[in-house]
Amino acid sequence: MSISQINFSLIIVSLLLGACSQEQEVSEVQNPFGEEVIATINDEPIYTSIFQRYSNMRLQKNVDDLSDDERDGLIEELIQFHLMTNAATNAGISQEQNVIIDLELQKLQMLSRLMATRHLEENPPSETELQIAYEQNIQRLSGVQYKARHILLDEESEAIEIIEELRGDADFQELATARSTGPSGSNGGDLGWFSADTMVPPFAQAVSSMEIGTFSEEPVRTRFGWHIIFLEDTLDSQPPGLEAVRADITTFVEQRKIEDLLNSLRDGSIVDIRD
């Protein structure tokens, strides 16, 4: 699994720093947004740092690269955000239970994504880890490929009738086109090339036991209905090299690293799930 892109929200954070001397203790609250202000609304500041971040998010541009129209447009958008937010606060919307819950969920999701990203930045997959993961999954990347057609029917009795017609040298593709209820019926039941693990187990078991050029002598039942399968060809596929699947293997290792992190955090916590 690859990690999804992070949508950053604007969060107000206050940092309280204390400094001690022999004569006195001094507590100082620092503004995390800095002191530069790009606009004010009723003396409420819109900080330059927020404007810079919004420019990167909104237009993928640094503020120095903005045209005058872009700059004015972004400032106006931030002003509108502040006006609407202040109106919502004055209307009591910010104190509504659903709003408070939604904001808390957004905070949980955002910080979780940030933590996952930070963890992977500090612990990127090594070449050794990638090689081990590749070797663990190599069997899934190789194996037999099947090329087959099928006729899908709602009733077993219908499938038995068609099998009898096939035994009498009826054309499989014509029967599939005329009788199959599956989406591949219009194409003569063609399923193309596939590996057994992409099919439901009864279908996979049936096709893997067949010989090329034969059809299933008994109807094969799955949750989709009753199948008659015709195996056209097989191919032994060789596994791709590591470089060909590096992105997928990297995602696999990253997922495992996040799972390991979550397991360690859970093991170090007291979790009480209540009815």
C-alpha positions in Angstrom: 0.0 0.0 0.0 1.4 3.3 -0.7 0.8 6.2 1.7 -1.9 8.6 0.6 -1.1 12.4 0.0 -1.5 14.6 3.2 -4.1 17.4 3.2 -2.8 19.9 5.8 -5.3 21.8 7.9 -4.6 25.1 9.7 -4.3 24.4 13.4 -3.7 27.0 16.1 -1.0 25.8 18.5 0.3 27.7 21.5 3.8 27.0 22.7 4.6 27.9 26.3 8.3 28.3 27.0 9.7 28.9 30.4 13.1 30.5 31.2 14.6 30.5 34.6 17.2 32.8 36.1 18.6 33.2 39.6 16.5 36.3 40.3 13.1 35.2 38.7 11.2 32.8 36.5 9.9 34.1 33.2 7.1 32.5 31.2 6.7 33.5 27.7 4.1 32.5 25.1 5.5 32.4 21.6 3.2 32.9 18.6 3.7 29.8 16.3 2.6 31.9 13.3 5.4 34.5 13.7 4.8 38.2 14.0 4.4 39.2 10.3 0.8 40.0 9.3 -0.5 40.3 5.8 -4.0 41.7 6.6 -6.3 42.2 9.6 -10.1 41.9 10.0 -11.4 44.0 13.0 -7.8 43.9 14.4 -7.7 40.1 14.0 -4.5 39.2 12.1 -4.1 37.0 9.0 -0.5 35.9 9.4 2.0 35.9 6.6 3.1 32.4 7.5 -0.5 31.1 7.0 -0.6 33.0 3.7 2.6 31.3 2.6 1.4 27.9 3.5 -2.0 28.5 1.8 -0.2 29.6 -1.4 1.8 26.3 -1.4 -1.4 24.3 -0.9 -3.7 26.2 -3.2 -1.5 27.0 -6.2 1.6 24.9 -5.4 3.6 28.2 -5.6 5.9 30.1 -3.2 4.6 33.5 -2.4 7.6 35.1 -4.3 6.4 33.4 -7.5 2.8 34.7 -7.3 1.5 37.3 -9.7 -0.3 40.3 -8.3 -3.6 38.9 -9.3 -2.8 35.5 -7.6 -1.6 37.3 -4.5 -4.7 39.4 -4.2 -6.9 36.4 -4.9 -5.4 34.3 -2.2 -5.6 37.1 0.4 -9.2 37.6 -0.5 -9.9 33.9 0.0 -8.3 33.9 3.4 -10.3 37.0 4.3 -13.5 35.2 3.3 -12.5 32.2 5.4 -12.0 34.4 8.4 -15.3 36.2 7.9 -17.3 33.0 7.5 -15.5 31.4 10.5 -16.2 34.4 12.7 -19.8 34.4 11.6 -20.0 30.6 12.4 -18.5 31.2 15.8 -20.9 34.1 16.6 -23.8 31.9 15.5 -22.7 29.2 17.9 -21.9 26.7 15.1 -18.4 26.1 16.5 -19.9 24.8 19.7 -22.3 22.4 18.1 -21.6 18.8 19.1 -21.4 17.4 15.5 -19.0 20.2 14.6 -16.7 19.6 17.6 -16.8 15.8 16.8 -15.9 16.4 13.1 -13.0 18.7 14.0 -11.7 16.1 16.4 -11.9 13.4 13.8 -10.1 15.6 11.3 -7.4 16.2 13.9 -7.0 12.5 14.6 -6.8 11.6 10.9 -4.4 14.4 10.0 -2.0 13.7 12.9 -2.1 10.0 12.1 -1.1 10.6 8.5 1.6 13.0 9.6 3.0 10.5 12.1 3.0 7.7 9.5 4.8 9.9 7.0 7.3 11.1 9.5 8.0 7.5 10.7 8.7 6.4 7.1 10.9 9.5 6.4 13.0 8.5 9.4 12.8 4.8 8.7 12.8 4.3 4.9 12.8 0.8 3.5 16.4 -0.5 3.1 17.6 -2.5 0.1 17.9 -5.5 2.4 14.2 -5.1 3.5 13.1 -4.7 -0.1 15.0 -7.8 -1.2 13.6 -9.9 1.6 10.0 -8.7 0.8 10.6 -9.5 -2.9 11.7 -13.0 -2.1 8.8 -13.6 0.3 6.4 -12.6 -2.5 8.1 -14.0 -5.5 5.8 -17.0 -5.7 2.8 -14.7 -6.0 4.5 -12.9 -8.8 5.0 -16.0 -10.9 3.0 -19.2 -11.6 0.6 -20.4 -14.2 -1.6 -18.1 -16.2 -4.8 -19.4 -17.8 -6.7 -18.3 -20.9 -10.3 -19.5 -20.7 -13.9 -18.9 -21.6 -17.0 -19.6 -19.6 -20.8 -19.8 -19.9 -22.5 -18.5 -16.8 -26.1 -19.7 -16.0 -28.6 -19.3 -13.2 -29.7 -22.9 -13.0 -27.7 -26.1 -12.8 -30.2 -27.8 -15.2 -29.4 -25.3 -17.9 -25.7 -25.9 -17.4 -26.2 -29.7 -17.8 -28.2 -29.2 -21.0 -25.4 -27.0 -22.5 -22.7 -29.6 -21.5 -24.7 -32.2 -23.4 -24.7 -29.9 -26.4 -21.0 -29.4 -26.2 -20.5 -33.1 -26.1 -22.4 -33.1 -29.4 -19.8 -30.8 -30.9 -21.7 -27.5 -30.4 -19.6 -24.4 -30.7 -18.6 -23.0 -27.2 -18.3 -19.4 -28.3 -21.7 -19.4 -30.0 -23.4 -21.0 -27.0 -21.7 -18.4 -24.7 -22.9 -15.6 -26.8 -26.4 -16.9 -27.0 -26.9 -18.3 -23.5 -24.4 -16.9 -20.9 -25.8 -14.5 -18.4 -22.4 -13.1 -17.5 -20.9 -9.8 -18.9 -18.4 -11.8 -21.0 -21.2 -13.6 -22.9 -21.3 -11.0 -25.6 -17.7 -11.7 -26.3 -18.1 -15.5 -26.5 -17.4 -15.9 -22.8 -13.8 -14.7 -23.2 -12.1 -14.1 -19.8 -8.7 -13.4 -21.2 -5.5 -14.3 -19.3 -5.7 -14.6 -15.5 -4.1 -16.3 -12.6 -5.9 -18.7 -10.4 -5.8 -16.5 -7.3 -7.8 -13.8 -9.1 -10.8 -16.2 -9.4 -13.2 -17.5 -6.7 -11.9 -20.8 -5.3 -14.3 -23.2 -7.0 -13.6 -21.7 -10.4 -9.9 -21.6 -9.7 -9.8 -25.3 -8.6 -11.7 -26.4 -11.7 -9.6 -24.5 -14.3 -6.4 -25.6 -12.7 -7.3 -29.3 -13.0 -8.3 -29.0 -16.7 -6.4 -29.8 -19.9 -6.0 -27.4 -22.7 -8.8 -27.6 -25.2 -11.3 -29.2 -22.9 -14.5 -27.9 -21.2 -15.6 -28.7 -17.7 -17.6 -32.0 -17.7 -19.6 -30.9 -14.7 -21.1 -27.5 -13.9 -19.0 -25.5 -11.5 -21.0 -23.6 -8.9 -19.8 -20.3 -7.4 -21.7 -17.5 -5.7 -22.3 -16.0 -9.2 -24.1 -19.1 -10.5 -23.3 -22.2 -12.5 -20.2 -22.1 -14.9 -19.1 -24.2 -17.8 -15.5 -23.5 -18.4 -13.4 -24.0 -21.6 -9.6 -23.8 -21.1 -7.9 -22.4 -24.2 -4.3 -22.2 -23.1 -1.9 -21.9 -20.2 1.4 -20.1 -19.7 4.1 -20.5 -17.1 5.0 -16.9 -16.2 8.4 -16.0 -14.9 8.5 -13.6 -11.9 9.6 -10.0 -12.8 12.9 -8.7 -11.4 13.0 -6.5 -8.3 13.4 -3.3 -10.3 10.2 -4.0 -12.2 8.1 -4.2 -9.0 10.2 -1.9 -6.8 7.3 0.5 -6.3 4.9 -2.2 -5.2 7.5 -3.9 -3.0 8.3 -0.5 -1.4 4.7 0.1 -0.6 4.4 -3.4 0.9 7.4 -2.8 3.2 6.1 0.6 4.2 2.7 -0.9 5.1 4.5 -3.4 7.3 6.6 -0.7 9.0 3.4 1.2 9.8 1.8 -2.0 11.1 4.8 -2.6 13.3 4.7 0.9 14.6 1.0 0.5 15.4 1.5 -2.8 17.1 4.3 -1.4 19.3 2.2 1.6 20.2 -0.7 -0.6 21.1 1.5 -3.0 23.1 2.6 0.0 25.1 -0.9 1.3 25.8 -3.8 0.1 27.9 -6.7 -0.2 25.5 -10.2 -0.8 27.0 -12.9 -1.4 24.4 -16.3 -1.1 26.0 -19.7 -2.4 24.9 
